[in-house]
Amino acid sequence: MLRGHCAHARFVWNLAVEQHPHWRPGRAGAPGYLEQCRQLTAARAEHPWLAAGSQMVQQQALRDFAQAVANYFGGTHGRPSWRKAGRDEGFRIVAVRPGHVRRLSRKTGEVWIPKAGWLRFRWSRALSPGVKSYRVTRDSAGRWHIAFAAIPVPVPAPGNGQVAGIDRGVTVSAALSTGEMLHVPGLTGRERTRMRRLERKLARARRGSERRRTIRLAIARLRIREADRRKDWAEKTSTDIARRFDLIRVEDLKVRHMTRSARGSAQNPGRNVRAKAGLNREIMRSGWGLLVRRLEQKALGRVQKISPAFTSQRCSECGHVDANSRESQARFVCTACGFAGNADVNAARNIAAGHAVTARGGDGVARPVNREPQLLLQSA
């Protein structure tokens, strides 16, 4: 029944996606949420297999699509695209009553799902009172998850006046201006070896065979394990930083643009495509966007984005800017004052000092300064 709910929600979403490309400028507007709900009622009356599902699940898929369209025209998200079986599995339930969610023990709860009845789940955290909706999803490894909609309370500021700068990288996932070097935990050596073997087996397996399905499931479980570790690291790291610092400054990186493919087109093929693809994978594994997004949500109003220009070339001691000062990925030696240290920590300190320009009426962006930067810091 849960898989049926996912299939119905995906089918209704794909129908809504298919409707919108038919509308062009000059024509009447594409059908909105209310009109699509009326069309859904007619479709349920005509097709018994669709009527066998939950109307709430199908209507909420249309509601999600309407929100996705609004986000697209608002410029915050991309155009809504087709959902695929095995990858986009999930549905949403609203109008949850107090008796529809109950706790059985310290780690076990029950929730009422339309057409499916009571379903047990693992109670992993405290449930906010007055929950009105929840979402059930199934990941690529076959695990079911339930998430209740609630807005968590932001982490309170410590009030110590400390400022932290965070430099994100591939070798070092996050370097703090305090000198801390943080690394995202990935797969172990044995797990990476097993992943390579499974990928070789997958390349030899016949498409549509049971053996190929089993291998894909094993690969998905390893990838999900790596993603879980990355999410857990981002949650713990963001909470720790939000509790320790009053102000957090990060580089204003366009991660989506930085991870675009370099393949190009048939007329204008790209160069170093394989190397760029490997760099894109490492950037995604480092969790750059996830860490900053969770920081912005937990340290509400206390995260500032600084321009990354020259932060890796500028000396955090004297302010001299020279590309030759960075001898290697990890070594920074200033060609002017001789200051030596870790290159990522030096960049993090430059990011933390982004407020030096604000005292002179600037926009708070760290810019290359070659003369008396210590005076600027004192005036700030």
Secondary structure, 3 states (H helix, E strand, C coil): CHHHHHHHHHHHHHHHHHHHHHCCCCCCCCCCHHHHHHHHHHHHHHCHHHHCCCHHHHHHHHHHHHHHHHHHHCCCCCCCCCCCCCCCEEEEECCCCHHHEEECCCCEEEEEECCCEEEEEECCCCCCCCCCCEEEEECCCCCEEEEECCCCCCCCCCCCCCEEEEEECCCCCEEECCCCEECCCCCCHHHHHHHHHHHHHHHHCCCCCHHHHHHHHHHHHHHHHHHHHHHHHHHHHHHHHHHHCCEEEEECCCHHHHCCCCCECCCCECCCHHHHHHHHHHHHHCCHHHHHHHHHHHCCCCEEEECCCCCCCECCCCCCECHHHECCCCEEECCCCCCEEEHHHHHHHHHHHHHHCHHHCCCCCCCCCCCCHHHHHHHC
